[in-house]
Each structure stands twice: as C-alpha cells, then as structure tokens.
Amino acid sequence: MLNVVLFGPPGAGKGTQSEKLIEKYLLVHLSTGDIFRSNIKGATELGKLAKSFMDKGELVPDSVTISMLEDVVNKQINPKGFIFDGFPRTSAQAESLDAFLIQKGWRISAMIALEVSDEELKKRLLLRGKDSGRADDANPEVIQNRINIYNRDTAPLKNFYKEQGKYRGVEGLGTIEDIFDRLCNEIDLLK
C-alpha cells in the first residue's frame, strides 16, 4: 500500500497535484481542507468548531482533525493507498496518524514536500481567493498569518519524517506538469 503525505505551505499546489496523483496511482485523496469544508457545509458539530479556527487562519485542534480523518479513512473499501494532503501538520498529528495506520496494518511510505517561497505563496493564495471566493485566501493578513503558522508550527514536521528516512523535498515552482513529473519521480522510487 502506498501512503504519501503531500506536504507544503498553503498555496504550494498540494490540491492541484493531488488530483493528478490520485488519477495516476489510483490513490484516495484525503484533503483535510476538503474534509473540513464538507463538515462545515454539512453544519456538523466538528465542522462548526473547525470553521471557528479556520476563519482566523489558525490550525484546527488535533482531536477535531483526527476524528474527521479517521471517519473518512474507515469508510474506504480495499484502498490502494492514500495521499494525505494538509495532514499531518504537527509531530503530534504525525504520531497519531502513525498509530492509527499501524492499527490497520499500514504505514506512511513517504512525506513529499512541495517547496515554494513565501512571496510566491502570497501571490498564489490571493489569486486563488479571487478565483474561488474562499474567504481564507482573500485577506492578506489572514494569508500572512497562515504562512507564519506554517513556518513556525508545521515546517518543523519535516524533521519527524527525516528521522524516519521518509522525507523527500520537491521544487514547487514551474509548470503544473513539471512539478507533477518531479512528484512522480519520487513516488516511483517508493514502489
């Protein structure tokens, strides 16, 4: 089973690349952002709680995130693997994910990180905010807060996977196809 953590700051292109990777490798895409939005749209209790944090550009608490993620994973029948997009974001989440996967007889194959500068991220997120109408991408202060939180709290997660020999960095600039090719090269090394 191929289980990849697709990692990178907000706006790095994880969602775009995940779509292409799930098609090529027949993996289940687990985007915490999509899972959050689904719960928010459905007005679930977890969704309301997640929204209160997301609207401020803050991370959703681990317990809420993990509960939503486990629910989606447990609904899959005979998956070939998963792309975890936007999760884990902290070492505590990574440890919880490892423990959950071990219970199922699975493991993380690799963390593949899309590396993009902060200035490029700001440009991408503001453009996405205009195109998608997402409130969290339309406000420059919220965007900067999200980037700051990523750099402070999430980027150090690379070390968790480096210690396991599972970290792979990929340049996140260029065309969508160029970046996709780089990602596929890393994934093909795992098979």
Helices and strands as residue ranges (DSSP letters): E 2-7, H 14-25, E 28-31, H 32-41, H 45-54, H 62-74, E 81-85, H 91-103, E 110-115, H 118-132, G 135-137, H 140-149, I 150-154, H 157-163, E 167-171, H 176-190
